[in-house]
Amino acid sequence: MWRYFYATFTMFLVAPELRRIQDLLIGFSSTQILSVLPYIMLVPFFYATAVDGRLQRLPRWLKIVSWLWVSGFVYGLVTAALNGNLASGLYTFMEFVFPLPMGLWLATEELPPGVAYERFTSFIFRLTTFMSIYGIIQWIFVPPWDAVWINQLLSQNMLAVGTAHPFELRVFSTLNAPGIFGNFVALVGILALPKLSVKKPWFIAEFITWMLAFGMSLVRTGWLMFALGAIVYCLLTRRFKVMASIISVGMLLAIGLSSLDPNNPLVTVLSARFSSMADIQSDSSYNARSGLYAQAIPQIAITPVGVGLGVYGTASKISNNGEMIDSGIIARFLEMGWGGAAMLFAAIFLCSNYSLKQFIIFGNHGHYKRRDIFAVLLGTQVALIFLDFSGESHLGLLGMMFWVPLLAVASPSMLSQEYVEVPARYAKLTTESAIS
């Protein structure tokens, strides 16, 4: 099942790129099996969680969270069906609900504390390095399948990804947009902070590669997510001095390298993007979101029942009357009504509350390695909550990045046993075999 776990996660990360290659070979199509295949691959985790009495081993807080999460979206799906919007509602339901059983399966795995978490992070770090290297190559050379896809989107005014020329696109690597790539790398970067050490120069080199590709995505929300998560972690960890030293050296190197060649294309685009954040009042994205909240809040007040899943967000493309909206909070209230949204946000609150309690407990018992894990989990959870104000979070790939690391350490026996790290050789072999 672990090999299937790795394969499923990998499919979420490479399916958009496989689709672009397919589009180049046989022509563009708006509906393809590769779009839903990753979600179909999540279905076996429902069964894997239900057999052998696994559900009985779940901690009480996690049973409550699961019940709240699923019930809220079932309500939204029923409302969508009553409003004649079942197809797009079902797609949104899959985006939000199907990642949960993958995390529940990890929570019921009978492994020593820490092993599941170490396996996952070792795997995802390697995969992110591959994606970042590909993203840098993409920025320099623009593969033909990516160029065809970019031109197709630009012809339909669907997505702002730059142009299909070297040094003129926003990196999206193997994913389907700069936004999802930037937000994904932001979360991985936060999870990697406890691993950063001057004793691990190779890992620091990998981290720098991630940050380069991350910067080329030009996703300001992702930059703010990473900064916010990193601040939360640095405030909670005992490694504050180490983190401050590494961050300071990194910033000095970045400033020094940029000053050597200020006309470098990367320096130019990054400087322009950063400078736009200084004049936020004139920023079109900020003004659009401000207007959105001003218009939507009164609409939420008069729509207590909700209009059903699938009217807003990615799934709205399936619906003739759907529309995109740059706020997960507003989308959930409008789609799921007051009750459904309340269950969703109550579940998110309980997850953050669990992480905070575990952080305090492990600190009191002197288990600082495990405390660091929950410090970094709090960082990712705060980052995802922040993302909900300007985009969608807790769904699809980002939903997996929420549930999987959290529930990998949700075992009731975490406190009673010593923390176990996966031996480096075992973790390496497991990751490489999964990727191959």
N, C-alpha and C positions, 0 to 999 in steps of 0.2 A: 504493500500500500504506500510505502514511502516513495518508491520509484514513481508510482502514479501521481502522488502529491507533487513531486518535482516536475513531472511532465505537464501537469495541469497548470501549474504556476508559469512554466515556460511558455505554454501555449498562449496565455494571456498577454505575455510580453512580445511574442513574435507573430501572432496571428495577423495583425494589421500589415506587417511587412510582407508576409506570405500572400495576403490579398492583393497588395500592390504589384507583386511579381505576376500573380495570376491575371490582374487587369492588363498588364503589359502584353501578356502572351495571348489572351483570348478576348480582350476588350473589357471596357468598364461596365459594371452592372451595379445598380443601387442596392440590390438584395443578394447576399451570398451566404453560403453555409459557414464560411470562415468568421462571419460576424457573430454568430450564435454558438459556434462549436465550443469555445472556452466555457460558456455557461452550461452547455450540455455535459461537458466533462466534469462539472461540479456535482452532478446528480448522484453518482455513486457514494459521495460522502454522506448523503442523507441515510443511505442504507448502512454504511460502515459505522455510523454513529448509533443507529438504532439496534444493531445486533449485539448479542453477548451481554446484555444488561448494561451497556455503556452509559445510557442515559441516567441510570440510577447512581452512577459514580460522579455525576456532575455536582459541583457545589451548589448550595441553595441559591446564592446570589446570581449564579449563572443561569439557573433554571428560570428565575424571575426575569432576568434580562432577555433570555431567549423568548419567553412567552410574550413579553411586551413588544419586542421587535417584530416578531412574526404576526402577532395580532394586529398591530398598527397597519402593516402593509396588506394583510388580508382584508381589512376594512376598506383600505384604499382601492384594492383590486375589485371588490364587490361593487363599490361605488362606480368604478370605471365601467364595469359590465352593465350596470343599470343605465348608464349614460351612453351606451353604445360605443364604448372605446376600449373593448376588451383586448385587442391585439397589442396596442401600445402600452396598455396597463399591465399586461402580462410581461412584456419586456422590462418595464421598470421594476416590477416585482422580482424578476430574475436578477436584475442588477443589484438590488439591495438585500435580498433574502438568501440567495444561493451561496454567497461567500461565507455565511455564518456556519453551516455544517462543516466546512473545512476546518474552521477554528475549533468547533466542538469535538471533532475527531481527534485533534491534537490534545485537547483538554482531557480526553479519556484514554490516551495512550499510556500504557503501564511502563513508563521509563523513569529512571532516576531524575530528580529535579535538575533542570537546566539543560538536559540533553536535547530535548525537542527544540528549545530556543536556539541552542548553539548550531544544531543542524540547519535550521531555517536560515539564520543570519549568515552562516558560512556560504550557503547556497546562493542567497540573494545578493550577497556582496560580489561573488564571482560573476554572476549574471549581469549585474549593474556595470561591472568593469567592461564586459563584452559590449553592452549596449552603448556605453560612453565612447569607447574606441570607435564603434561604428558611427556614432553621432558626429564625432570629429571628422572622420573620413567623409561622411555625408555633407558636412559643411564645406569641405575643401573641394570635393569632386562631384557631388550630386549624382548618385546612380540613376540610370535611365528610368527604372521603374518608379523611383521617387519623383523624378521630373515629370513624368506623365501624370501621376496622381496630383501633383501640385498644380499643374496647368489645368487639369480637369476641374479642380476645386475653384481656382481663380476665375475660370470662365463662368462659373455659376455663382460667384460672389459668396461662397460658403465658408471660407476660412482664411484668416490672415496668417500666412506662413512665409511671407517674403516672396521672392522670385526663384525660379529654378536655375539659378546661376551660382557658381562658386562664390562663397563669402557673402551671399545676399539672401540666404534663407535662415529661418529660425529652426534650430535643430529639434527634431522630434524622434530621431533614432528609429527604432523598430515599432514605435507606437503610432497612434493615428493623429496626433496633434502635439504642438509644442507645450500646450497647457498640461496635458496628462503626463507627458514625459517630465516636465519641470517639477510638477507636484510629486510624482513618484520618486524622483531622485532626491527631492527635499526630504521626504520621509526616510529613505534609505540613509541619507547623510546624517540625519538625527540619530538613527539606530546605530550608526557606526561610531559615534562620538566616544563611547566607553572603550573602544578598541584602539583609538589613536594613542600612540606612544612613541617616544623617540627610540625605543627599543625595537620598533616594527617599521623600519624605513620602507620596506616593500609595500606595506599596507598604506602608509602615508602617500606613496607614489600612486597607488590605486585611487585613493581618496581625491588626490589632486586631479586625476583624470576625470573623475565624476564631476568635480566642480567646474572644470573647463567646459565639458559638454552641457552641464547645468546652466552655466553662464550664457552659452551660445543659444540656449532656448529662448532667452530674453523674456522669461516669465516672471514678471515682478511679484505676482502673488506668491509664486514658489520661493522666490528670494526672501520675501517677508516671512513665509511659513518656516523656512529653515532657520532664519535669524531668531524667530520667536521660540521655536523648539530648542535651539541651541542655548538661548538665554535661560529657559526653564531648567534645562539639564545642568548648566554651569552653576546655577544658584543652588541646586539640590545636591550636587556631587561633592565628595571629599577631594576630588581631583581638580579643584578649581584652579590652582596654581599651574598645574600641568596644562590644562586646557587653555588658560590665558596665555601661556608661553607659546604654545603651538599656533594659536590664532594670531598672536602678535607677529610671530615670524612669518606666517603665511601672508598677512597683510603687507608687511614690509617687502617681501619678495614680489608680490603682485604690483605694488607701487613702483618698485625698482625696475621690473621688467617692462612695465607700460611706459616708463619714462625713457627707456632706451630707444623705442621706436613708436612715438605717439601717433604716427600715421598708419600703424598696423590696422588692418580691417577689424580685427577683434576688439582692439582698444577703442576704435572709433564708435562701433555700434554699442559697446557696453557703456561708454561715457555718455552717449546720447540717451540711452535707456535710463541710466542712473540719474542724469540731470532732470529727466522728466518727472522723477519722484520728488524733486525739490520744489517744483511748482505744481502742487497737487490741485490747486483751485482751477488751473487752466487745463487739467488733464481730461480728455474726453471720456475715458473709461470711468474715472471717478464721478464726473458729472452725470453720466448715464446711470450709474448705480444709485447715486443720490436721488435722481428723479424716479428711478424704479421703486425705491423704498417709499418715497412720498406718495406714489400712486397706489402701491400694493397694500400698504397697511390699512387704509380704509376698506379696501376690497376684502381683506382677511376678516375684518370686523363684521361684514355682512354675509360671509360665506362660512358659517360654522360647520356645515356638513361636509364641505369639500366637493370638488368636481371630479375626483377620481384620479388614479395614477395614469401617467402617460401623456398628460396635456402639456407638460413643460419638460425641458431637458432633452437628452438624446432621443428618447423614445418618441418624442413629439413629431419626429420626421415620418413616423408610420401613420400618424393621424393627420387628416386634412385640416383640422382646425387647431393643431398644436402650435406651440411657439417656444423658442429658446428664452431662458431667463437666467440672469447672472446672480442668482442667490439661492442656495440650497434651502435656507430657512424659509424664505417666502414660498418657494415651490412646494415644500412639504406642507405648509399650512394651507395653501390653496388647494392642493391635491387631496390631502388626507384629512382636512378639517381640523378643528380644535382637538378632538379626542385622539385621532390617529397621530397627529404631530406631537401631542403631549406624551403618548406612549413611546414614540421614537426618542424624544429628547430625554425622557426619564431613563431609558435604557442607556443612553450615552453618559448621563450623569452617574448612574450606578457603576459603569465601567471605570470612569475616572475616580470615583469614590473608592472602588476596590484597589486601584493602583496606589492611591494616596495612603490607604490604610496599610497595605503591604509594605510600602516604602517606610512608614513609621515603625511597623513591627520589626522589620529586618534591621533597621537602624538601632532600635532598642536592644536587639539580641546580638549586635555586632557582626551581622552577616552583610558586610559591605558590598560584596560582589553582587549579591541578589538585590540589595537596596539600589545599586546603580542601574540594574535592569529596569526597576520600576520608576526610577528617576527619568530614564530615557523614554519609557512608555508614556509617562505623563507629558513629556515634551512632544511626542507624536500626537497625543490626544488633543493637546492644546492647539497644535498646528492645524489639525483637521477641523476643529471647532471654528478656528479663525477662517479657514477656507470656506466654510459654509456661508459666510457673510458675502462672499464675492464669487462663488461658484458651487459646484456640487462636490460633496465628500461622502465617505462611508458607503460608496457603491462601486461595483465592479472591481477593478484592480486596487483602487484606493480603499475599498471596503475590505479586501483581503489583507492589505497592509495595516488595517485597523484590528481585525479579528485575529489574524494568525499569530503575530508576536505576543499579543495580550494573552490569548488562550493557551499558547505554548507554555506559559508559566502559571496556569490557573489550577494546577494540581493541588488538592487539599493537603498533600504531604510535603509541600514545599518547605515548610518551616521545620519539620521534624527530621529531615535528612540533610546531610552535607551537600552543598552545591557541587555538581559534577560537570566538568567541561568535557566536551568531546575531544578525544585525542586528535591532534592536528592531522596526523596521517589518515585517520579514519574519516574525518570531515572532508579532507581533500579528495579522497577516493570516492566518497559518496557524491560529492558535488560534480566531479569531473565525469563520472559514469552517467549521472543524470543528464548533464548537458550533451554528452555525446549520444 
